[in-house]
Amino acid sequence: MNVLDNYTGSDFCGIEIKKMGSCGNNCSYIYDGANYLLEIVGGTMYDWGTGVDEHECDWKNVTSLIQTIVISGTKNIGKNSFVGATSLTSVIMQSSVETIGENAFVGCTALETINLVSGLKTIKKNAFSGCSGIESIIIPEGVTTIEDGAFGNMEKLKTVTIPPSVEIGSTSVFSESKQLSTIIMKGNGAMKEYDGTNQPWNSIKDQIKTQINI
């Protein structure tokens, strides 16, 4: 048995070695500070913040230390969940995740890849804004809504794959992602028709060099 299995407390620097608790409706978390691992299990996550129906995040004091996040059997990733997780390099989520909340991964600058799962339906405002290490995004079929700035201000983002299931009302989904140059429209079903002014990448359309329909 790992010596941390029954321990909740702090090390000599005051950083919690292991902490666990509730983070939503039938949703719990375990933070393992020895491995910089945060695991979210089950239910529906809270939205975090100071607004109505928002909660104070239990792991806010160690957010910048977290390197790996595992999300199992959880329906959503709450608003502001991992803002400023600058050491985060790996996010492992199951297909139970249907919604990625507003600002969920803002400023996760060490994150180089993100595997968006097949059960995903909604990606909210600024969800991955400022994730400056990610070079490509594949949006899975089944996603129906992507909000303003969801993939904005991503310095290295070059290629995005979009399925026909997506209904994107915003024209600034990729705002300030200045290296984005290739859009791949791929998937089953008819592709949405754009009139030249309502593309999700309209705010950066002058930098799009390649658009591929598969």
Solvent accessible surface area in square Angstrom, and as a share of the most:
residue,aa,sasa,rsa
1,M,193,0.86
2,N,82,0.42
3,V,137,0.79
4,L,20,0.10
5,D,63,0.33
6,N,130,0.67
7,Y,86,0.33
8,T,83,0.48
9,G,21,0.20
10,S,60,0.38
11,D,54,0.28
12,F,219,0.91
13,C,116,0.69
14,G,52,0.50
15,I,58,0.30
16,E,44,0.20
17,I,41,0.21
18,K,24,0.10
19,K,53,0.22
20,M,94,0.42
21,G,30,0.28
22,S,69,0.45
23,C,0,0.00
24,G,5,0.05
25,N,99,0.51
26,N,143,0.74
27,C,4,0.02
28,S,52,0.34
29,Y,2,0.01
30,I,66,0.33
31,Y,3,0.01
32,D,23,0.12
33,G,11,0.10
34,A,59,0.46
35,N,89,0.46
36,Y,83,0.32
37,L,51,0.25
38,L,0,0.00
39,E,54,0.24
40,I,0,0.00
41,V,61,0.35
42,G,17,0.17
43,G,24,0.23
44,T,52,0.30
45,M,7,0.03
46,Y,60,0.23
47,D,59,0.31
48,W,9,0.03
49,G,29,0.28
50,T,146,0.85
51,G,39,0.37
52,V,139,0.80
53,D,126,0.65
54,E,42,0.19
55,H,71,0.32
56,E,118,0.53
57,C,17,0.10
58,D,60,0.31
59,W,3,0.01
60,K,107,0.45
61,N,120,0.62
62,V,4,0.02
63,T,13,0.08
64,S,58,0.37
65,L,59,0.30
66,I,0,0.00
67,Q,76,0.34
68,T,34,0.20
69,I,0,0.00
70,V,33,0.19
71,I,0,0.00
72,S,23,0.15
73,G,37,0.35
74,T,0,0.00
75,K,120,0.51
76,N,22,0.11
77,I,1,0.00
78,G,0,0.00
79,K,52,0.22
80,N,40,0.21
81,S,2,0.02
82,F,0,0.00
83,V,66,0.38
84,G,29,0.28
85,A,0,0.00
86,T,67,0.39
87,S,39,0.25
88,L,0,0.00
89,T,79,0.46
90,S,38,0.25
91,V,13,0.08
92,I,96,0.49
93,M,15,0.07
94,Q,96,0.43
95,S,64,0.41
96,S,37,0.24
97,V,0,0.00
98,E,68,0.30
99,T,35,0.20
100,I,0,0.00
101,G,5,0.05
102,E,53,0.24
103,N,32,0.16
104,A,0,0.00
105,F,0,0.00
106,V,40,0.23
107,G,18,0.18
108,C,0,0.00
109,T,67,0.39
110,A,36,0.28
111,L,0,0.00
112,E,118,0.53
113,T,103,0.60
114,I,19,0.10
115,N,110,0.57
116,L,12,0.06
117,V,13,0.08
118,S,85,0.55
119,G,23,0.22
120,L,0,0.00
121,K,105,0.44
122,T,27,0.16
123,I,0,0.00
124,K,79,0.33
125,K,89,0.38
126,N,43,0.22
127,A,0,0.00
128,F,0,0.00
129,S,20,0.13
130,G,13,0.13
131,C,0,0.00
132,S,22,0.14
133,G,12,0.11
134,I,0,0.00
135,E,87,0.39
136,S,63,0.41
137,I,3,0.01
138,I,121,0.61
139,I,3,0.02
140,P,21,0.13
141,E,81,0.36
142,G,34,0.32
143,V,0,0.00
144,T,63,0.37
145,T,52,0.30
146,I,3,0.01
147,E,59,0.27
148,D,61,0.32
149,G,10,0.10
150,A,0,0.00
151,F,0,0.00
152,G,4,0.03
153,N,75,0.39
154,M,0,0.00
155,E,113,0.51
156,K,106,0.45
157,L,0,0.00
158,K,101,0.43
159,T,38,0.22
160,V,0,0.00
161,T,16,0.10
162,I,2,0.01
163,P,3,0.02
164,P,20,0.13
165,S,40,0.26
166,V,5,0.03
167,E,112,0.50
168,I,6,0.03
169,G,80,0.77
170,S,22,0.14
171,T,50,0.29
172,S,31,0.20
173,V,0,0.00
174,F,0,0.00
175,S,34,0.22
176,E,93,0.42
177,S,0,0.00
178,K,136,0.57
179,Q,99,0.44
180,L,0,0.00
181,S,33,0.22
182,T,27,0.16
183,I,0,0.00
184,I,33,0.17
185,M,7,0.03
186,K,105,0.45
187,G,24,0.23
188,N,121,0.62
189,G,64,0.62
190,A,95,0.73
191,M,47,0.21
192,K,69,0.29
193,E,152,0.68
194,Y,47,0.18
195,D,108,0.56
196,G,31,0.30
197,T,88,0.51
198,N,57,0.29
199,Q,27,0.12
200,P,0,0.00
201,W,5,0.02
202,N,36,0.18
203,S,62,0.40
204,I,16,0.08
205,K,90,0.38
206,D,134,0.69
207,Q,41,0.18
208,I,30,0.15
209,K,157,0.66
210,T,55,0.32
211,Q,93,0.42
212,I,69,0.35
213,N,105,0.54
214,I,120,0.61
